[in-house]
Amino acid sequence: MDMNEYCVQMMARQRLDDLRAAANARALRAAARRSTPVRLWLGLVLVRLGNRLLDGFTPVRAAA
């Protein structure tokens, strides 16, 4: 039994759309994991601000 060419194209297009949607979802999840948490960012800003206030606005690195 032969399949209609239109049916084959529609099935292929639907499969490609599903694969693209899955790839986009994976990319969004990966991008969300790579972002820096707000509390880490805020902590770093507060440490830098404290160092500048203690040392008269000169760039100083915190001791690890």
MDTraj code that builds the backbone (N, CA, C; nanometers):
import mdtraj as md
import numpy as np

residues = "MET ASP MET ASN GLU TYR CYS VAL GLN MET MET ALA ARG GLN ARG LEU ASP ASP LEU ARG ALA ALA ALA ASN ALA ARG ALA LEU ARG ALA ALA ALA ARG ARG SER THR PRO VAL ARG LEU TRP LEU GLY LEU VAL LEU VAL ARG LEU GLY ASN ARG LEU LEU ASP GLY PHE THR PRO VAL ARG ALA ALA ALA".split()
xyz = np.array([
    [0.0839, -0.1161, 0.0000],
    [0.0000, 0.0000, 0.0000],
    [0.0901, 0.1247, 0.0000],
    [0.0734, 0.2113, -0.0958],
    [0.1528, 0.3327, -0.1069],
    [0.0920, 0.4434, -0.0224],
    [0.1836, 0.5208, 0.0401],
    [0.1370, 0.6352, 0.1179],
    [0.1343, 0.7584, 0.0293],
    [0.0412, 0.8410, 0.0523],
    [0.0296, 0.9641, -0.0213],
    [0.1490, 1.0538, 0.0121],
    [0.2054, 1.1207, -0.0886],
    [0.3210, 1.2088, -0.0672],
    [0.2868, 1.3213, 0.0300],
    [0.1659, 1.3703, 0.0231],
    [0.1220, 1.4766, 0.1141],
    [0.1247, 1.4272, 0.2594],
    [0.0802, 1.3060, 0.2823],
    [0.0800, 1.2486, 0.4182],
    [0.2221, 1.2335, 0.4710],
    [0.3122, 1.1893, 0.3862],
    [0.4518, 1.1723, 0.4269],
    [0.5121, 1.3076, 0.4634],
    [0.4857, 1.4100, 0.3833],
    [0.5372, 1.5429, 0.4125],
    [0.4809, 1.5968, 0.5439],
    [0.3549, 1.5776, 0.5667],
    [0.2924, 1.6261, 0.6902],
    [0.3492, 1.5536, 0.8129],
    [0.3700, 1.4232, 0.8023],
    [0.4266, 1.3490, 0.9144],
    [0.5703, 1.3937, 0.9411],
    [0.6474, 1.4157, 0.8360],
    [0.7856, 1.4610, 0.8521],
    [0.7885, 1.6010, 0.9132],
    [0.7011, 1.6894, 0.8658],
    [0.6963, 1.8254, 0.9193],
    [0.6570, 1.8242, 1.0672],
    [0.5616, 1.7401, 1.1032],
    [0.5187, 1.7315, 1.2428],
    [0.6323, 1.6784, 1.3309],
    [0.7032, 1.5800, 1.2832],
    [0.8163, 1.5243, 1.3593],
    [0.9258, 1.6293, 1.3773],
    [0.9566, 1.7041, 1.2712],
    [1.0577, 1.8090, 1.2815],
    [1.0140, 1.9187, 1.3788],
    [0.8867, 1.9542, 1.3756],
    [0.8364, 2.0545, 1.4700],
    [0.8501, 2.0068, 1.6140],
    [0.8205, 1.8792, 1.6374],
    [0.8364, 1.8226, 1.7717],
    [0.9828, 1.8249, 1.8162],
    [1.0726, 1.7884, 1.7258],
    [1.2154, 1.7888, 1.7590],
    [1.2657, 1.9304, 1.7865],
    [1.2193, 2.0273, 1.7083],
    [1.2596, 2.1664, 1.7310],
    [1.2081, 2.2167, 1.8657],
    [1.0849, 2.1836, 1.8989],
    [1.0290, 2.2258, 2.0269],
    [1.1070, 2.1646, 2.1433],
    [1.1440, 2.0384, 2.1311],
    [1.2225, 1.9731, 2.2366],
    [1.3607, 2.0360, 2.2484],
    [1.4224, 2.0699, 2.1356],
    [1.5550, 2.1326, 2.1386],
    [1.5471, 2.2714, 2.2018],
    [1.4427, 2.3470, 2.1714],
    [1.4254, 2.4785, 2.2327],
    [1.4058, 2.4669, 2.3835],
    [1.3292, 2.3685, 2.4269],
    [1.3076, 2.3485, 2.5703],
    [1.4385, 2.3126, 2.6406],
    [1.5188, 2.2260, 2.5784],
    [1.6489, 2.1906, 2.6361],
    [1.7402, 2.3120, 2.6440],
    [1.7391, 2.3955, 2.5414],
    [1.8243, 2.5153, 2.5399],
    [1.7817, 2.6133, 2.6497],
    [1.6525, 2.6286, 2.6703],
    [1.6043, 2.7177, 2.7764],
    [1.6426, 2.6655, 2.9145],
    [1.6298, 2.5351, 2.9342],
    [1.6682, 2.4776, 3.0639],
    [1.8176, 2.4935, 3.0884],
    [1.8984, 2.4730, 2.9853],
    [2.0432, 2.4883, 2.9997],
    [2.0799, 2.6329, 3.0288],
    [2.0137, 2.7264, 2.9646],
    [2.0413, 2.8685, 2.9882],
    [2.0016, 2.9079, 3.1299],
    [1.8942, 2.8519, 3.1805],
    [1.8501, 2.8845, 3.3161],
    [1.9481, 2.8305, 3.4205],
    [2.0068, 2.7155, 3.3935],
    [2.1025, 2.6576, 3.4877],
    [2.2330, 2.7343, 3.4902],
    [2.2703, 2.7965, 3.3774],
    [2.3971, 2.8670, 3.3701],
    [2.3917, 3.0045, 3.4346],
    [2.2732, 3.0589, 3.4573],
    [2.2648, 3.1937, 3.5114],
    [2.3088, 3.1957, 3.6580],
    [2.3641, 3.3078, 3.6998],
    [2.4124, 3.3248, 3.8362],
    [2.2946, 3.3532, 3.9279],
    [2.2839, 3.2831, 4.0400],
    [2.1741, 3.3089, 4.1327],
    [2.1813, 3.4516, 4.1871],
    [2.0650, 3.5078, 4.2152],
    [2.0564, 3.6461, 4.2615],
    [2.1283, 3.6625, 4.3945],
    [2.1154, 3.5663, 4.4842],
    [2.1795, 3.5829, 4.6149],
    [2.3319, 3.5827, 4.6036],
    [2.3865, 3.5079, 4.5087],
    [2.5309, 3.5102, 4.4871],
    [2.5736, 3.6451, 4.4322],
    [2.5009, 3.6945, 4.3337],
    [2.5299, 3.8250, 4.2758],
    [2.5209, 3.9347, 4.3815],
    [2.4158, 3.9323, 4.4622],
    [2.3976, 4.0323, 4.5674],
    [2.5095, 4.0238, 4.6711],
    [2.5493, 3.9034, 4.7080],
    [2.6585, 3.8862, 4.8031],
    [2.7889, 3.9435, 4.7517],
    [2.8201, 3.9196, 4.6262],
    [2.9425, 3.9740, 4.5683],
    [2.9402, 4.1264, 4.5653],
    [2.8258, 4.1833, 4.5331],
    [2.8135, 4.3290, 4.5303],
    [2.8325, 4.3858, 4.6705],
    [2.7733, 4.3220, 4.7695],
    [2.7873, 4.3712, 4.9070],
    [2.9315, 4.3611, 4.9560],
    [3.0017, 4.2547, 4.9206],
    [3.1422, 4.2405, 4.9601],
    [3.2264, 4.3495, 4.8943],
    [3.2041, 4.3734, 4.7662],
    [3.2800, 4.4792, 4.6979],
    [3.2508, 4.6160, 4.7572],
    [3.1248, 4.6414, 4.7873],
    [3.0878, 4.7691, 4.8483],
    [3.1530, 4.7849, 4.9846],
    [3.1515, 4.6798, 5.0663],
    [3.2150, 4.6846, 5.1975],
    [3.3643, 4.7081, 5.1877],
    [3.4296, 4.6430, 5.0932],
    [3.5733, 4.6642, 5.0742],
    [3.6031, 4.8083, 5.0341],
    [3.5231, 4.8636, 4.9472],
    [3.5456, 5.0024, 4.9045],
    [3.5218, 5.0998, 5.0195],
    [3.4198, 5.0745, 5.0997],
    [3.3919, 5.1637, 5.2120],
    [3.5014, 5.1567, 5.3180],
    [3.5543, 5.0390, 5.3427],
    [3.6588, 5.0224, 5.4430],
    [3.7927, 5.0790, 5.3980],
    [3.8175, 5.0797, 5.2694],
    [3.9496, 5.1192, 5.2213],
    [3.9484, 5.2517, 5.1468],
    [3.8493, 5.3323, 5.1635],
    [3.8486, 5.4643, 5.1037],
    [3.8313, 5.4640, 4.9530],
    [3.7446, 5.3808, 4.9009],
    [3.7107, 5.3770, 4.7595],
    [3.8277, 5.3407, 4.6685],
    [3.9158, 5.2556, 4.7150],
    [4.0193, 5.1985, 4.6287],
    [3.9850, 5.0533, 4.6068],
    [4.0086, 5.0020, 4.4872],
    [3.9745, 4.8610, 4.4619],
    [4.0605, 4.7659, 4.5417],
    [3.9988, 4.6890, 4.6292],
    [4.0683, 4.5941, 4.7143],
    [3.9981, 4.4607, 4.7015],
    [4.0749, 4.3555, 4.6906],
    [4.0172, 4.2210, 4.6843],
    [4.0017, 4.1657, 4.8251],
    [3.8939, 4.0954, 4.8473],
    [3.8702, 4.0321, 4.9766],
    [3.9613, 3.9108, 4.9901],
    [4.0109, 3.8880, 5.1109],
    [4.0931, 3.7697, 5.1352],
    [4.0065, 3.6460, 5.1313],
    [4.0554, 3.5430, 5.0677],
    [3.9759, 3.4211, 5.0544],
    [3.9862, 3.3346, 5.1754],
])
top = md.Topology()
chain = top.add_chain()
for i, resn in enumerate(residues, 1):
    res = top.add_residue(resn, chain, resSeq=i)
    for name in ("N", "CA", "C"):
        top.add_atom(name, md.element.get_by_symbol(name[0]), res)
traj = md.Trajectory(xyz[None], top)
